[in-house]
């Protein structure tokens, strides 16, 4: 495992979690990170994964950029970055966050952000190839995907946005297309990760995370290297209402969602 900058001789000092349970007390708030986007994930996730599976100056690709959490970590960790998002408002927001300070100015040559429907093969190829050319790279060394959890939170009005899909099989078909379009750029033997949670619809838990993991295993030549359960206190959707949610759970028959899954895969071919 040589795809990082760790000084393994001092392995006891490496601040990287190797456990399959990540209990995180609160969302990281350093730098440009702002919790203004419902559904964005915590900075600690990309920070850990990027450090473990890439070296400085290598290229990270994200087909669901959102509000820029992974990008901001790439800036801090000196990784190149290509980010796609179907929502033009997010492209504008992230671009605005990347302007104005000297540190970012030196980083601008290492990023490529663009509006793109990641389910569309030709569109992805055009945009990603342009990004790879701009960044003077040949391929991608790590892919991170944090798709919408079906239509639990709608992020745009675009009918092709995965957050507007309410049917599981249709969602998996579209997400499979995103994986195919994205993983073609990932070097053989390198790693990618999916951050996904389950949903509650029609009075039952839909194990969306495991459906996605199973879909990837069945359709791509990969090895599953990690199933990580992430729990964070102070979930934004339940902040200040812990008692109310606990009451609702007690008078019903369900459990409160406080976790997500992080599936780490190695691309075999």
Secondary structure, DSSP 8 states (H G I E B T S, - for coil): --SS---GGGGGG-----SSEEEESS----TT----STT---HHHHHHHHHHH--TT-EEEES--TTSHHHHHHHHHT-EEEEEES-HHHHHHHHHHTSSSHHHHHHGGGEEEEE--TT-HHHHHHHHHHHHHHTT-SSEEEEEE----TTSS---S-TTSGGG---HHHHHHHHHHHHHHHHTTEEEEEEEEEEE--EEETTEEE-HHHHHHHHHHHHS-EEEEEEEEEEESS-GGGTT-HHHHHHHHHTSS-----EEEEEEEEE--
